[in-house]
Amino acid sequence: MSKPVKVAVLLAGCGHLDGAEVREAVLTLLALDQMGAAFQCIAPNAPQHHVVNHVTGEPMAGAQRNILEESSRIARVGQCLDLAQARVQDFDALIMPGGYGVAKNHCSFAFQGADADVRPDVAAFVRGFFEAQKPVGAICIAPALVALVLHQLNDGAGLTLGNDAGCASAMQQLGQQHHSTPSARDIVIDEAHKLVSTPAYMFDDARLSDVFTGIERCVAEVLKRVSTAGQTPQTLQSPAVG
């Protein structure tokens, strides 16, 4: 009996201002499930950069939360793997939902732009998929994390962060080719790197249905690029875009 494709889903907490964007994370898991892929949520067992009150949008002085514990709110109890225990060889692909946690907890892009650092464990995990030539999907701000990791490898790829000029400039400084996209429904594919990106809530006013269309397309294209020997996603066709 053939085994399903298994995808690592790297989360950055829970809540778009200081962790993973919950809608993007859930829609990613939904798309993977609908396409017959198995998935494993993963997060570092480490403190968040800070905690933001999602009512006011302001940081909460003295508050502390753990990235793995918060990510487990999305993955469900006990179903989010500590990044320290995750091995690239156990997965066929990597997909990273966005949220400010990617740019605050996984790296410092939110504060330092092109001069940002990346958590060493996150960098090693993401780098491993590129080195193994396994497909990677990057949603919302996650392409910035990809850009930082590829820059460490003196490599460049084509990706999108929507149409934000500041982010595009930072990508260029990191040696990446930024492709401006008009909506959350769009994707950019870098075939040489098996990298698929979609802007999602880089468009703050995006409709939820458009975000799902972009994520669904991204997931489908990532799964298409998995070596299919002995593995059976249910459907690998990109959804039509109207």
N, C-alpha and C positions, 0 to 999 in steps of 0.2 A: 504494500500500500504506500502510495507516495505521501510525502510529508508536506505540510503547508509551508509557504514562505514565512520566515520569522523576522519581524522588524523590531529594531530597538527604537523606542520613542523617548528621547531625552527631554526631561521636564526641568523647569527652573523654579518650582514653587507653585503657588496657587493665588492668582490675582494679577491682573494685567499691569498694575503699577509697581509691583515688587516681586513678581513671580511669573509663572506661566500664564498666558492668556487662556482663560478657562474655555471659552468658546472654541478657540482654535485647537486646543488640546482634545476636547471631546469630539469635535468634528473630524479630527485626524483619526481618532480611534474608531469612530463610526465608519469612515470611509474604508479603513483597513478591514474592519469586520465584514462590511458589505462585499468586499472584493475577495473574501476568503483567506486573508492573511492572518497569521498569528502575530501577536505583538507583546512586547514587554516594556512597561514603563520603567524608567531609570532616572535616578537623580543623585547628586552628591549628598553625602551625610555631613552637612556643614551648615554654619549659620548663614542666613541671608545677609546681604549688604545692609539693609534696613527694612523696617516695616512701615507700610503706608496705610493710612486710614482710607478705605475706599469710599467712604461717605464724603469726606472733605478733600481727599487727594493730597493731604499733607502727611509728611513723615511723623511717626509717633515716637517721641523722645523716650529712650530707655527700653522700648519694646524689642524683643528678640524672638525670631522664629527660625526653624530649621528647614532647609530646602527639601530634604527627603521626607520629613514629616508633613510638610505642606503639600508636596507633590502627591503624597498618598491620599490626600483628600480627593484628588481626581482619579487616581488609579484604583481606589478602594483599599480597605485595610489589609495590610500585609502583601499587597500586590505590586508595590514599587520597589525595584531592586536597587540596593546601594551601588553607586557607580564603582566603588572599590572592588565589587564582586563581579562586575560585568566584563565580558571578554568579547572582543570584536569577532573572533572566530565562531562564536555561538549564534551570530546573526547574519542575515542575508542583505540587510539594508538598514539605513539609519534615517529617521525623520525627526526633525526638531520643530515643534510649534514655537511661536514667538511669545511676546510679553516682555516687559521691561526687565524681568528677572534674567533673561538671556544676556542682556546688556549691562546688568548690575551684579548678578550672582555668578554667572559663568565667565564673564569677562568684565572689563571696565569701560566698554565702548560708550555707555551712556554719559560718562564723565570725561573721557579722554579721547574719544573719537579714534582717529587713525593711530594714535600713540598708545592705545589701550593694551593692557596685559590680559592674558587668558589663564584661568585656573589650570595648573599643569595636568591634573587628572582629566579635566574636560578636553584640553588640547590633545592629549595622548589618545583619548577615546575617539574623538572626531577624526584626527589624523589617521588613525588605524584603518578607517573605512576607505579613505582615499588611497592609502598605500596598498590596500588589498583590492583596489579597483571595484569596490562594492558601491552601489548607488546610494546617494544622499539626497534627501528632500529637506529644504530649508524654507520656513514659513515666516512671514512678517519680518521681524528684525533679525531672525536667525542667520540670514545670509551674511550679516556683519560678523558674526562669530566664525562662519566659514571663511570669510575673507581674511580674518586675523590668523586663522590656522594655516591657510594656504600661503599667506605672507611669510610665516615662519619657515615654510618649505621652499621659499623663493619661487612660488608658483602663482599663477593667476588664472581666473576662470570668469565666465560670463554669468551674471546673476542680476536679480532685481530687488530693490527696496522701494518699489513703487515709483513715485516721481519726485521724491524729496531731494532737492538740490544739494543740501548739506551732506546727506548720506551718500549721494552719488560722488561728491567731491572726496569724501573720506575713502570710498571704495577705490577711486582712482589713485589716491595717495598710497594705497595698499597694493597697487599693481593689479587690480581687478577691473574687468570691463563691466560697467554698470549699464543695464538696459532699462530705460524708463518705460513704465507700463501705465496705461490709462485707468485701470480699474482693478478691483480685488479678484475679478474673474480670470485674470491673465496669469500665464506662467512663462518662465524662461528656462530653456533647456541648454545646458552645456554638455554636449555629447561626449567630448573627450574626457570629462571628469565624472560622467554619469551623475551630474548635479542638476536638480530641478528646484526652482524657487518660485514662490508666489507671494505677493505683497500683503494679502489679507488685511488686517487692521492697521497696516501702515497708512491706509485710508481710514481715518477716524470715523468718517460718516458712512462707511460701507454698509450696505444691507447684509444681514446675516446670510441670506440666500446666495448673495454674490461671493461672500467669503467661503461658503461651503463649495460653491462651484470651483473656485480656484484651488481649494484644498483637495477636492475630489480629483481634479485633473492632475495635480501634483502627485498625489498618492498613486494614481493609475500609471503615470509615467515612470515613477520610481520602480513600481513593481514590474513594469515591462522590461526594465533593464537588469533585473535579477537573473542570474544564470538559472534556467528552468529545469536543469537535469534533476529528475526525481522530485520536483516541487510543483505544486498545483494551486496557484491562486485561481479563484473562481472566474474572475473576469479581469482582463488587463486592457480593456478598451477605454480610451479617454472619453469622458462624457461630452456630448455636443454642447457648444456654447452658442446661445442665441443672442 
